[in-house]
């Protein structure tokens, strides 16, 4: 312990160093479950932003929208996958749970997430795209 205090001249510096180590360890551990991620942009005059991840969990794959997710609202929004700008209706997961904030959607086992390069928010009522997030 004396060596740590010698390296970090004050208890505050030591506390900050320990906090940073825990933060980076936790962040790298959490990233192990993320298989792809993207950023939403709005479509058809809708304002949508925020991060989305595809994560592998014990329950299967999940679409995970981060705290920074924000959607300006529309009737009947659904979460689904697509490729190269094209929404795939066979991949529709479920209705959007909220217009903002963190939320999770379990992907049915019948959908192979590796076959898609986008997450879509689709208006079922008017058959129009609301948002798209290219995955990388």
Secondary structure, 3 states (H helix, E strand, C coil): CHHHHHHCCCHHHHHHHHHHHHHHHHHHHHHCCEEEEEECEECCCCCEECEEEEEEECCEEEEEECCCCEECCCCCEEEEEEECCEECHHHCCEECCCCECCEEEECCCCCCHHHCCEEEEEECCCCEEEEEEECC
